[in-house]
Amino acid sequence: MTPSPEHARLASELRALRERTGLSLSGLAAKTAYSRSSWERYLNGKALPPRQAVRELCLLAGEPEGRALALWEITESGWSGRAKEAPRAVTAPQASPSRPTPTPEPEATARPTGTPPTLVHAQVAPPAHQVPHRPVSAPPDRRTVTLLAVLATVCAVAVAGATVVLVVLTRDHGAARHTAAPASSAVTPPTRPTCRGADCEGLSPMVTKCGAQPETLVRRRMSTGAWMEVRYNRWCAASWARTWGARVGDRIEMSADGAGSPVRRAKIKDDVDTDSFVYTPMTATLPGAVVTACFLPAASDTKECFDSRVAQ
């Protein structure tokens, strides 16, 4: 079953949040009340997640939950059929099969003989010889009125739903224009990190929110099949390395050139780490600096290193 556009947008937002947590599906299952298979369905749009699952994912990603919950509300409304059921709540009672009673005429008005009641109101009809004879349509019965009311309600609900989606998409489009990597360190990202420069030294990129919208300086596949990246956040003026697909006991390390630059390290400790992103702490990095990263597999003494440079 192909998800609706709203559901697809919600799933895309959830995948972006999962990326910011640095957790795999197994990692999410370990830190929440939902299984690995459930998260797989939620992130791929195969099933609608519970509201609480969306809130927990936002908490793990360190992101405000307002936008994700707004998308969830829109998707859940269509998923549960509330938008389709809303018109039935205003349907008038079913009309009686008997003919409707004509509206009584004012007693002061004389009704010419042979003139249909529906044509006589508060004015005197012209003489019979001046009125052409033609059939008069019967007044609409209650079923017709009810149908028109239902159609009007359906249109109102559709317009309201489209308006909400347009507001969310407009806000999303506006946010997207501001989430690109800043052109200079003076630009503030939409999710403000909690450290900058030397204050980020030795801290986690995820906890400090420097891991939101970073630049990937280089990506390499190691001889063991594991992957490794060097990432950099221009606003934080800090870099770090991360790996995935590694084995228990593998290690990574990185450093930026400059006097006294420390080496930051991380190790794959257990099976949860093997199915997750593992990050080194950050090190302060200036524009133009060379960052060196190394992968140290547990199965050998070989050390695979590579360099990348931060743009000026």
Buried (B, 14 or more C-beta within 10 A) or exposed (E): EEBBEBBBBBBBBBBBBBEBBBBBBBBBBBBBEBEBEBBBBBBEBEBBBBBEBBBBBBBBBBBEBEBBBBBBBBBBBBBEEEBEEBBEEEEEEEEEEEEEEEEEEEEEEEBEEEBEEEEBEEEEBEEEEEEEEEEEEEEEEEEEEBEEBBEEBBEEBEEEBEEBBEEBBEEBEEEEEEEEBBEEBEEEBEBEBEBBBEBBBEBBBBEBBBBBBBBEBBEBEBEBEBBBBBBBBBBBBBBBBBBBBBBEEBBBBBBBBEEEBEEBBBBBEEEBBBBBBBBBBBBBBBEEBBBBBBBBBEEEEEEBEBEBBBEE
